[in-house]
Amino acid sequence: MYTPEGRAVLDLIAGIGVSNVGHRHPQVLAAIREQLDKYLHLMVYGELVQAVPARLAQAICQTLPPQLDSVFFTNSGTEAIEGALKLAKRHTGRRELVSFLDAYHGSTHGALSITGSESFKNSYRPLLPDVRHLRRGEYADLAHITERTAAVVIETVAGEAGVRVVKVAYLQALRARCTEVGALLILDEIQCGYGRTGTLWAFEQYAIEPDILVCAKGMGGGMPIGAFIAPQAIMDGFKTNPILGHCTTFGGHPVSCAAALATLQVIQNERLAQGVMAKAGRFRAGLRHPAIREIRSFGLLMAVEFESFAVLKPIIDYALEHESILTDWFLFCDNSLRIAPPLTIANEEIDAACAGLLRAITAVVG
């Protein structure tokens, strides 16, 4: 990125997981321009079948297990979460929602209700009733998922908690528990999807399949778009009682869908996900300093932990002002530096970023 004065800034956070294919990828820009010359908004999403959203839905479904064959487009991740929660309640006829402590799912009322941070919610109560929060990775807590539970919502990788990764066996046990009691499993891959973890979808590395998948951020190549995806038999719940059980004016906007289709094609054609683990390893190798307490990562979603926010914040400020490196911290983990660059980042840029961050750390803590 560039300041108004022309100073180049190395982006290590990709707009919080949005710019997975970089800023202004030529193929994405070409798709946007082509669609601009055809038409913009025509009608409330779903009233008219449009080619670009249909092609995008088909392309997404081809990357997923066969039963995930129906896509509902939204404007953002939090709207996709709202739709997924409504769909789960409609399909199961149940009211209880289960999510996890320190989880972040968005800022609208339903998404906020299942977000696992009291400080974010206290000013906006009353929120949704019948919401229960569990501890990630605690097998004993799975007993709280019962025949009353409509859905369990979990980030496949907990982003704003500071990149917390559970064991494969735990997510498989969660999947089994949901199946046992008839609750739907909703995987939130708003931040960790679209190649960031080394596979297009993070859940591919856990050998499980969700009932509903939620995505956004990295799917639009810089344009606003989100989606929730479910089997047609579940999505059909929105067709009756009432008709138009869920609708949106601008979801599936043709320009955003054109950008999203091009983004998916870039990730696939340039094999960006396949290069993620090597690039993450290069960051790990380059970031070694006594002040770094731990590096947690799942692909190019990384958290570099320091003693405290009081230590971290001056490092972030110094890196931006003196090294022209943009990064930040996590909502629920303010002692950890966020590294989540565009997947297109080159090795020489990684090396430059590591060198600059080490200079910033040394300048602040010695």
N, C-alpha and C positions, 0 to 999 in steps of 0.2 A: 504494500500500500504506500501512498505518497501523501505527505502533508501539503497544504496550500503553497508552502515555500519550495516544494519539490524534494524534500528529504525522504528517502526510501525507508520504510519501516517493514521489518520482517514479521509476518503474522504467524504466531504460534497457537492461535486459538480458533481460527477459521470461522469467526462470527459465532462462536459457541457451537461448533459442529455443523455449520451450514455449508461452508465453502469447501466441500470435500474434493471437488475437482478444480479447486483454485478459484481465483477471482477472474471473472470474464473469460471463461474458457471459450475459444473460438467456435467450437461446435454448438455450445449452448447459445451463444449470441446469434449464430446463424439461424438456429431453430426459432428463437424469439422473433427475429426480423421477418422470417418467412411467415410466421403466424400473424404478425402485425399487419402484413399486407393482405391477409385474408379476412379476418374478422376478430373482434374482441368479444365482449359479453353479448350473448344473444337472448338468453332466457334463464330463469332459475334452474340451477343444476338439476338434471334429471328429467326436465320437461321435454327437452329436445335431445336426441341422441347425436353427439358430435364426435367426429372422427378422432380427434387428438386425445381426448380423455379415454375413449374406448381403446385406442392403441396402447396408451400408457397402462391402463388396467390389465390388458392382455400381457404386456411385457412384464409387469410386476408379477402376475400370477405364474408366469412361466419360470420364475426364480424360486417358487415356493412349493411346499407339498401340495399334492393335487386337491385336497379338500379345501384349501384356502383359495377359493375361486371367485370371490365376490368382493369388490373394492368400492368403498365409499370415500370420495375425496372431500377434504375440508380445506380450510385456509391456513391451519396451524396445527401444532401438536396438541395443544390444550383442547381445541375443538374436537380433534380425533379421539382424545380420551373421553370427552363428554359423550360422544356418539357411542363409544364402546361400552361405557357404563350403562347407558340407556338400553342398548341392545342386550346386554347380559340380563338386566332386570326383566326386559320384555320376554326374552326367551325362556328364562327359568321360572318366572313368576315369583321370584324371591326378592328380598329387600337388602339383606346384609352385604356389605362390600368389605373385603379384606385387602389391606396393603401393608406397607412396611415402614418402620421407623427410619427417619432420615432419607426417605424417598422424595423425589420431586417429580410431579406429573403435570404442572401447569398452574395458572393463576385464576382461572374461572372457578365458579363456586364448587362444581362437582370435582374438578381436578384438585382444587385446594383442599377439599374435604378429605381426599385420600392421600394428600401430601403429608409426610411424616415429620413435620416440624411445627411445634406449637407456636413458636415465635412468629411464624409466617401467618398463622391462622387466627390468633386471638383477637385481632382488631376487626374481624369480619364475621363473627358468630352472630346468629346461629347458622351452621353449615348443615350438610346432609346428616341425617341421623343414621344409626345402624352401620357405623364404620368402625372397624377394628384394625389396629396396627400390631403386626408381629415383628419379631426380631429376625433379620436375615440370617440364614445359616443355622438357626436353632431348630433342630428336629422336633423337640418337644412342643414347640408352638404350633406345629401343623395340626395338632389335635383340635385347635380352635376353629379350623375350617370344617364346617358341618353341613347338614342338610338345609340349614337356614341360609347358607352362603350363596349369593348369586354369582359372584366372581371374585377371584384373587388377581390383583394387579401387581406386577413386579417388573422393575427394570431388569432386563437380562444382565446388564452391568450397571451398578448403582453409580451414576455420574456425579451428581451434586453432593453425595456423601464422601466424595474423594476417591473415586474409582475403586469400589469395593466389589470383589469378585468372589462368588460362592463356589463351592465344589460342585463338580458335575453331578455327583450322587445326590446332593441336596436338591437341585432343580428337578432331577428325575423323581425324587421322593415327593416334591411339591406337585409335579404333574400327576403322579399316581394318586395322591390324596384328593386332588380336584376331581379326577375321574371317579374315584370311589364314592364320593358324596354328591356327584352331579353338579359341581360348581364349574364355571367356565374359567379357564386360565387365560388371562390377558397379559401378553408380553409387551412392555413399553420399550421400543427400540428407537425412540425419537432421537436420542443422542448417539446411541451406540450402533445403529444400523447403517446401511449403505456403505459397507466396506471398511468401516473404521477399526474393526477388531481383527481384520485379516480374512474374514469371509463376508459375503454380502450382508448376511444376517447373523448376528451373534449367536442366536439359538442353534444354528447349525453345528456349533462346537459342543453342544450339550446333548445331542441325540434325543431331543424332545421336540414336540410340535405344539404350538399354542392353539387355543380355540379362536382367539382374536389376536391379531397382530396390529400394533400401532406404530406408525412411522411419520416422520416430518423432517425438519432441519435439513440434513444433507441431501434429501431427495430432489430439491428444486434447483440446485446449481446457483443459488442466490435469489431465486424467486420464492414467494410465499406459497406453501402447499403442505398439506398433511393428508393422512389417510388412515382408515382402519379397515382391516381385511378379515373376512370370516367365511366359513362355508355358506353357500347359498341358502341351505336349509335354515341356518340361524339368521342370516340377513333378511330372509323373507318375513321375519317378524315385524319389520317396519311397514309392511304392505297393508296390514289390516289393523283395525281396533286401536288407533284410528288409521285411516288411510293417510299416507304421508306422515308416518310415525316419526320420521326424522328428515329434515330438509335443510338446505342451505342455499343462499342466493349465489354466492361467489365461489363456493367450493367447486373444484373441477374447472376453474377458469382456463380457457384455452391457451392463453399465453404461458401461464404457470405450468400447465400440463405439457406443452411443447418443450419448455425448458427442462422439465423433469424427465421426459422421455430421452432427450439428448444426454442428460446427466447420467442416466442409467446406462446408456450405450457407451458413453465415455469410460465409465467405471469398468464395464465388461471388456470393451475393445482394447483399452490401454492396460488392462490387467492390474488395476490400481490396488485392489484388495490383496493380490498375491505379493505385492512388495511391502506390505505394511509391517510384517514382523521383522524383516531385516532393518527397516528404517527405525522401528522402535528400539531394536538392539543397538543401533548406532547412537541413539540418544542416551541409552543406559550407559554405554561405554564411555561416552564423552562427558557425562555429568557425574564427576567424582570429586567430592569436597567434604571435609570433616563436618561442615554444618548441615549437610544433607543427611537426614536421619533414615529415610527410606524412599524408594521409588516403587510405586504401585502402577501397574499398567495392564491393559488388555489391548494389544495392538497399539495404535496411535491415539489412545485415550489414556493419558498418563498423569499421575499425581506425584510431585516431588515434595516430600514432607520436610518441614523445618520445625524448629522448637515451638514457634508461636507466630501469631499474626503480626505481633510487634517486630519480629525479625523478618517475616516474609514481605510485608508491605513496602518497606524501603528498598528491598531487592527488586520488586516489580517496578517501582518508580524509577530506580536508577537504570534498570535495563531499558526502559522506554526513553528516558531523557538522554542517556549517555551512549547506549548501545543500539538504539533504534530497534528494539525488540518488544513486541506487544504480547503480553500474557496477562493472566489474572489468577484469582483463587476460586474456590468452590463455595457455593452457598452454605453448605452444612459442614464444611471442612476448611476453615479459613487459615490453617497453618500449612496448607499444601498448594504448591504452584501448579497451575493447569498447563499442560502441554497437549494440544490437540490440533496440530496444523493441518492444512490441506494435504490430502493424500498424495498430491503431486509434488510435494516438497523434495528437492534434490539433495543428494548426499552432501554436496558442498555447502548447501544452505543449512543442513543439520549441523555440520561441523562449525560453521560460523555462529549458529545459534548457541551451541554448547559453549564455545569460547567466550561469547559475549555474556552469557549467563554466569559463567564462572568468574569473569571479571566483576560483574555486578555483585555476586556473593562475596567475593574477596573485599570489594570496596566497602561493603556494609558491615561484615562481621570479621573480616581479617583473614 
